[in-house]
């Protein structure tokens, strides 16, 4: 059975198709009894307006496509929350998909979104080539979260990696720690790895490789902080008695485990990206690209203590 049409609603209500169309558009020219009859008929039939067709006719669909790297990552979910909050202010709906962190899948997912003619797209931590993002932005307003691009068409919102590392080191130094190291436990090298090396931190990929003199660790590539915490405990390093631990990230799991974290608030990244995108949609191709940097936030919990 196909979707109910305007004609079906008109037949059920005993009115013309034109009158049903006026009711669905919220026209004040329809008398209240007839309006109620049409809405009741639509409810009984399960009729829903074709928002895609209406949007295409008006030149806008009211939909923003969102490409996420991992639907299981709490950080990605928090970014999506920020996108959704700001989208509500712009009266647009979100359509989310994922490429599971694989460039080929991400490109396919992006093309699927573009085929739906959205008003714009937001790419969160994309791994696809910059040239592919540039081509997409040529025909559709685009914003990127967590990656900076040299583009005149794409708005970018990123965290301040250098500031995050510096603030973490400063906090640990205030606690009296002098031997500090970086533990990168992610499946792929963290974007902060370079900033840690530039700050003079030794970067290792397993707790067993940590220098014995290290009394403090900044963990990267960990979605909740519990991976680094568990790995240190298994290696015989008590937290925070032997080693203080700061994790780069702000997911709910870190708060539940009482892990000290530092990172830009992910919801703020999403909110700013959506605001930039909606501004670009409004201003058109003439809009200047926005480069926004969100400062880190240090949340001190029980995994850091004086040396």
FENMOJO-V604699 format. One record per pair of residues at least 24 apart in sequence whose C-alpha atoms are under 7 Angstrom apart, sorted by the first residue. I is the first residue (numbers start at 1). J is the second residue. Records with the same first field share a line. If there is no record, write none. Layout:
# FENMOJO-V604699
I = J ; J
This chain:
# FENMOJO-V604699
4 = 45 ; 46 ; 47
5 = 47
9 = 38 ; 41 ; 42
12 = 41
13 = 37 ; 38 ; 41
60 = 119
61 = 118 ; 119
62 = 92 ; 93 ; 119
63 = 92 ; 93 ; 94 ; 95 ; 118 ; 119
64 = 92 ; 93 ; 94 ; 95 ; 118 ; 119 ; 120 ; 121
65 = 94 ; 95 ; 96 ; 113 ; 118 ; 120 ; 121 ; 122
66 = 94 ; 95 ; 96 ; 97 ; 121 ; 122 ; 123
67 = 96 ; 97 ; 98 ; 110 ; 122 ; 123 ; 124
68 = 97 ; 98 ; 99 ; 123 ; 124
69 = 98 ; 99 ; 100 ; 101 ; 124 ; 125 ; 126
70 = 98 ; 100 ; 101
71 = 98
73 = 223
74 = 251
75 = 250 ; 251 ; 266
78 = 266 ; 267
79 = 266 ; 267 ; 269 ; 270
80 = 270
81 = 267
82 = 267 ; 268 ; 270 ; 271
83 = 270 ; 271 ; 274
85 = 271
86 = 271 ; 274 ; 275
87 = 274
101 = 127
102 = 127
103 = 127 ; 128
119 = 281
120 = 277
141 = 277 ; 280 ; 281
142 = 277
143 = 273 ; 277
145 = 269 ; 273
152 = 288 ; 289
153 = 289
154 = 289
155 = 276 ; 289 ; 290 ; 291
156 = 290 ; 291 ; 292
157 = 269 ; 273 ; 291 ; 292 ; 293
158 = 292 ; 293 ; 294
159 = 264 ; 293 ; 294 ; 295 ; 296
160 = 293 ; 294 ; 295 ; 296
161 = 192 ; 195
162 = 195
163 = 296
164 = 262 ; 263 ; 296
165 = 195 ; 196
175 = 305 ; 306 ; 307
176 = 306 ; 307
177 = 215 ; 216 ; 307
179 = 213 ; 214 ; 215 ; 216
180 = 214 ; 215 ; 216 ; 217
181 = 210 ; 214 ; 216 ; 217 ; 218
182 = 217 ; 218 ; 219
183 = 217 ; 218 ; 219 ; 220
184 = 219 ; 220 ; 221
185 = 220 ; 221 ; 222
186 = 220 ; 221 ; 222
190 = 220 ; 221
207 = 231 ; 232 ; 235
208 = 235
215 = 242 ; 243 ; 244 ; 307
216 = 243 ; 244 ; 245
217 = 243 ; 244 ; 245 ; 246
218 = 245 ; 246 ; 247
219 = 246 ; 247 ; 248
220 = 247 ; 248
223 = 249 ; 251
224 = 251 ; 253 ; 254
225 = 254 ; 259
226 = 257
239 = 303
240 = 303 ; 304 ; 305
244 = 303 ; 304 ; 305
245 = 303 ; 304
246 = 304
258 = 301 ; 302 ; 303
259 = 301 ; 302 ; 303
260 = 299 ; 300 ; 301 ; 302 ; 303 ; 304
261 = 298 ; 299 ; 300
262 = 296 ; 297 ; 298 ; 299
263 = 296 ; 297 ; 298
264 = 294 ; 295 ; 296 ; 297
265 = 297
269 = 294
